[in-house]
Amino acid sequence: MKSDHIVSDTLQKIKDAEKELITLKNEYLSNQDPSIKEQIEEKKRDLDRLRTYYKDHVMASCNESFEAKRRRLSKYD
């Protein structure tokens, strides 16, 4: 299903962004480089955008398809 593919891709992007953020935080803790701090802030903003997109668009489309399936099946009850 297309919606399953969108969900898994978006979740994978979120997971990858979280891993990159952890890596950047560890690197910052070891080096205390201000440029890494800027990268961390940028990565946090990207992660927030991904989470917002997932919540507002991906989950909404999944719920709509679930509701359509439920209505279609309830016709036969």
N, C-alpha and C positions, 0 to 999 in steps of 0.2 A: 504494500500500500504506500501511496505517496506520503501520506501524513506520518506514517511510521518512519519513513526515511528522513523527513524533515525533523522530526523529534530527535532521532538518534544523531543526526548531523549537528543539530544545535547543542545537544547535551555534550557531544564530543568536543565541540568548540569551547564550551564552558569549562569542561574538565581540563583541556589543554591550557586555557588561559589561567586557571587556578594553579596548575603545575608551574607555568612560567613565572607567575607571581611569587610562588614559594621560592623558586630558584633565585629570582632577583632579590628577595628579602634576605636570603642566606648570603648572597654575594655582597649585599650592602652591609650586613652585620660583620662580615670579615674584612671589608675594605673601607667602609665609611666614606664612600665616594658620593658627592652631591649629585652627579649626573645619574647615578643608579637610583637615587631617591626620586628624581624626576621620572625615570622610566617606571618605577613602582607606581607612582601616582597616575601615569598614563594607562598602565595596565589595569589599575583599579577601575578607572573610568570605562575602559573597554569591557571589562567584566560586568560592570553595572549595566552597560548598554545591552550586552548579550542576555543577561538575566531578565531585563525589562522586555526585550524583544520576545524571549521565550514565554514569559508570563502573559504578555498582551496579545501576541499573534499566534504562536505555535499552539499554546494550550487552548486558546479560544477556538482555533480551527478544529482541534481534536474534539473539543466539547460539542461543537456544532455537528461534526460528522457522527459523533456518538448519539446525539439527540435525533438526528435524521434516521439513523439505523433503528433506534428505539421506537420512533413513530411508525416506521415502515413495518417493523415486526409486530407492533401492537395492533395493526389493522387486522391481522389474522387471528387474534385472540378471541 
